[in-house]
């Protein structure tokens, strides 16, 4: 994936795009571009959650091993 600027994460950019697309729609269920944007947003959210969980689990194991 391409490098992104530090000022705005992928997730926030995608949230803005989805909100923008939803604003001007009468039937959002039909729009394929909106559907793919939502899928990308969900994918990035899932990635972020897994990274957080992985860090949390590894941190607890490290602290338990030190004692």
Secondary structure, DSSP 8 states (H G I E B T S, - for coil): -----TTS-HHHHHHHHHHHHHHT-S-TTT-HHHHHHHHHHHHHHHHHHHHHHHHHHHHHHHHHHH-
